[in-house]
């Protein structure tokens, strides 16, 4: 009897997406044909908030004790270099997911390491480019300290400047995950400031309850009548928008994947996940599903433990997934995403999204990458939303 393919899953804690790792695994297994799925053994390892020591300890346990063939799950680009050598030394495969909170490295990492990113930063770049073309005058970004530790706001700024802007103001609320009451006091101060200064637009970067609070205060203080609001992809997600009540206005965001889009790949995705779990799809499920599709294409080689051949195939692989063409090896040919700029109409307890323009994405050999890496020095190591 052939030994099953062992897949170790790095499983972080997320108060914002409590089922993050479970949904990822559901997607991964839904992306594999049923007969392949029966030959997979999953080995989860908890990594807390995904910091360096937790990643190293979990990876060593998966490789040395559990003898896994693949390490997958959520991990930050900034931590992964610490586990490349053990993966290479044992000739195993790393296939990691992330939300796109950081831009990827531009230098070579490893022939054994592959990535599937939701590419939030690409949506941010597209939003910045669009904002400069759409609105006249200087804009303002407002964010929490948490969001300021990632590179999404850097990508928005670069897109804004690339479209011809000269300057943008940045405001950071100086409390990291404070109580709701304290956060609301800071929000009120900033809302008053923006109402007085009237920037050309506001770009807000918040997560969790802070995202819902900010949108509510933006409306309650009448700022919606004076300053357009642009949201991050997470703030414009269904999970956040469904929590907003009593707001009647239009705001803007960007989408990298639409659950409701009707195309063959998306329909098959929803069907497979529903059959397996009885649940609707979401972004962690999507990331896992796409990795499952990629592994399907190299499954015979994985069974024979031909990792060099697996690597060769994955480097050349281009898949049609629910969000378009995807590739998983970080080089200059890494597939850029389709970005839709959206107008979001909020009406009491409901919302509606309308795609108004195709956004501009950035190729992975652009010089702006080096600048963004140099300008954003942060101690944030946890994957985005893993707090």
N, C-alpha and C positions, 0 to 999 in steps of 0.2 A: 504494500500500500504506500502511495506517494505521500511524503511529508507535506502538511499544509504550509502555505505561504503565511508567515507570521508578519503582521503589520502592527508595529507599536504606535500608539496614538498619544501625542503630547496633549494633555487636557488641562487647559487653564481655567481659573475661576473668573466668571463674569457676572457681576450683579446686574448688568444691563441686558445681557443675553444669557439668562441662567441655563438654558439648554444648548449653549453654543457647541460644546463637544458632542453631545448626543445628536444634534441636528447634522453636524458635520459627518459623523459616522453613518447616519441614516442615508445621507447623500452619497457617500462613498460606496456603500453596499448597493444602493439603487443604480449606480452607474455601471456596475458589473452584471453580466448575465447571471442568471440564477445558478447555473452549474459551476461557474467560476466562484461565485460567492460562497458556495458550500465548501470550497477548498481554501478559504481564508480563515485564519485565526487572528482575532483582534486582541491586542494587549494594551489596555489603557494605563497611562501613568500620569498622576496628578502633578501639575507644575505650578500651582498657586497662581501668582500674577505673572509668571513667565520670566523671572529674572535669571541672570547668568547661572548662579549656583544651582537653581532648581532645574534648569534645562540640562546642565552638565550631569547632575546626579541622575535624573530620569533617563537620559540617553545612555549613560554607562550601564544602568540597570537593564534597560531594554536590549542593549547590544551584548553585554557580557553574561547576564543571568538568564534572560528570556530568549536570547539568541534569535532576535527578530531579523527578518530579511529586509524590511523597510521601516523607516521611522517617518511618521507623518503627523498631522495635526497642526495646531497654531503655534507659531513662534515668530519673534521679531527678527528682521534682517540683522539687527545690531548684535544679536546674541549668537546667531548661527555659526559665525566663524569659529567659535569655541568648540564646536562639535564636529567640524569637518574632518579633522584628522582621524578620530576614532572610526568614523563611518568609512573613510577611505581605507584605513589599515585593515578593516575587516571585510572590505569589498562589498559593502552593503549600499542601499539606496536611501537617500533622503528626499522626501517629496512633501513640501510644506505649504501651508495656506496662510494668508494674511489679508487684512482688509484694505491695505494700500495706504497705511498711515505714514509710511516712509517711502521715499523714492528708492529704487533698487540700486545696488552697487553697479558701477560701470566696468569694474575690472573682473577678471576671471575668478570664480570662487572654487568650483570643483566640477569634474565630469560626473560625479555621483550625486549632485545636488540639483533638485528641480523645484520650481516655485509655481504656485497658483495664487495670484493676487486679484482681489476685487478692484484694485487700482483706484481707490478713492482720490489719490493725489492727481490722477489724470482728469477726473471730473472737476477737481478744484482748479486746475490749470485752465480747463475749458470755460469754467464759470468766470474766472478773472478776465480772460480774453474777451468773452461776451459782454461782461459788465462795462468794460471800457468803451466798447463799440455802442452799447445801448444807452448809457447814461453819461451826461455831460458834467464834468467837474470832478473834484477829488472825493473818493470814497473812503469808507472807514471799515476796518475789520475789528470786531469785538469778540473776545474769546475768554475761556477760563484758563487758568494756569495749566490744567491738564492738557487741553488741546494745544496750547502753545508749546508743549514738549515734543510735538510731532512735526511733520513737514507739510501738512496739508495747507496751512496758511502761507507757507513759502511758495508752494506751487500756485496758489491763487494769485499771489503778488507777482510772480514771474509771468503768468499769463496776462495779467493786467498791464504790466510794463511792456510786454512783447507786442501788445496791441497799440502802444503809443502813449500810455500814461507816464507821468513824470514822478508822482509821489502818491502815497496812500498813508492814512493815519491808522495806527494800531493801538487798540485799547485792550488791556488785560485786566480782568476782574481778579483782585489779589487774594482770593481765597480758594484753596484747593479742596473740593468736596466738603465745604462747610455745611452747617445745618441749613435747612430750607429757609428759616427765618432770616439768617444772616445773608444768605445769597439773595433773597428778595430785596433786602435793604441796598445791597450793591447794585442790583439790577435797576432799582428806582433811580439811583444817582446817575447811572449811565443813560437811562432812558431820558431823563431831564436834560442831560448834556447834549444828547443827539437831537432832541427836539429844539434846543436853542441854536445849535450850530448848523443843523440841516445839511448833512453831507449828501453827496449825489446818490449814495446808496449805503446800506449797511450790509456787511457780510458777517453773519453770526456763526460761530463755531462752539457748540455745546453738545453735551450728551446727557442721557438719562433724564431725570426730572428737570434739570437745569434747562434743557432744550425746550421742554413744554412750558416752563415758567417764562422763559424769555419771549417766546412767541405770544403768550398770553398778555404779558406786560406791554409789549410792543403795540398790541391792539388796544388794551385798556387805557393806555395813556394817549391815544389818538395819534401815535407816531405813524400809523399806517396811512394817514391822510397826507403825510408830508415827505416821508423817506421810504423808497422801495427797500424791501428786505430780501436778501439772497441767503439761502440755507446751504449747509454742507449736505453731502449725500445722505449721511446718517440722519440729520435733522429732517430731511425730506422723505425719509423712509416711512412705510406704512405703519411700522411699530410705533414711531413717534407721533405721526399725524393722527392716529386713532386715539391718542391720549389728549388731544386738544379739544376743549369744549368752549362754546360761547364766543367763538371768533368768526367774524364775517369780513373777509378781505382776500386779496390776492397777493401771493408772494412767489418767489422763484427758487428753483433748485435744478439739480441735474441727476439724470438716471443713467446707470451703466447696465442695468437689466430691469426689465418690466415683467413681473409675474403674469400680467394679463395679456402680454403680447401674443398674438396668434401666429406661430410658425411651427414647422414640423418638429424641430429640436426642442422647443419650449413645451409643446404639447406632450411629447414623449417623456420629458423630464417630469412634468406634473403627474402624468399617468403612472410612471414607475414609483415615484415617491408615495403617491396615494395608495397604490397597491401594497407597498411594503409596510407603510406606517399608518395609513389612514389620516395623514396630516397634510396641510398645505405646505408648499415650498417657501423657503426664505433664503437669505444670502448665505448663511453657513452651510445649508443644505446644497446650494448651488456649487460652492467651492469644493465640497466633498464629492459631489456628483461628477464634476469635471475631472477630478483626479481619478475617480473610478473609470471614467471613459478612457483616460490616458493609459491606465494600467491594463485595461481590456486589450489594448493594442499590443502589449508586450507580455501578455500572460504566459504564453508557452515558453518564452525565454526565461521568465521568472521561475517557472516550475523547474527548469533545468539549471537555475542559479547562474545564468549567463549574464552577469551584470554589465560587462563591457558591451555586449550586444544590446541589452536593454537601454543603456545610456546612449548608444549610437542612434537607436530608433527614436527615443524621446527627443533627442536634439533636433531631429528632422521633422518631428511630428507636428502636423497642423490639423486641429479638430474643429468641426462645426458643432458648437454647443448652444445652449439657450441664449447666450449673449453674443453670438457671432463666432468668428474665427479665434481660436486660442492656441497658444504655444506655451511651453513651460520651461524653456532654457534661457537664462538671462544672458543675452548678447544683443547686438544692435538690431537683430531681426525679430526680437521678442514682439509678439503681436500687440499693436496698439488697439485700444478698445473703441467701440462705438459709444459716443456720449450724446445724450439727448438733453438739450436745455428745455426745462419745463416751466410752465405757468401753473401754479397750484392755487386753486380756488377753495378757500375754507368757508363753510356755511353752517355755523352752529355746531352740529355734531358730525358733520360729514365733510368730505373733501373730494376734489376732482383734479386730476392731472391732465394737462394738455401739452404735448410736445410742440414747441414753437420754433425750434431751430436745431440743426445738428451741430454739436460742439466740436471744437478743434482739439485734437490730442497731440502729444509730443513724442517724436521718435526717440528711441533710446540711445542714439549716438549724438545727442545734442550737447553743446558745450554748457548749457545751463545746469546740467546735472552736477558738475563739479562745484559750481558756485553754490547751489543749494546745500550740498553736503558740507561745504566749508562754513556756511553762515548759520547752520542750525546745529549747535553743539548742545546736546541734551543728555540727561541721565535716565531718560525714560526708556526702559528695556521691555516693558510688558507689551504684548500685542494690544492694539487699539480696542477699547471697550472692555478689556480684561482688568476691571477694578472692583 
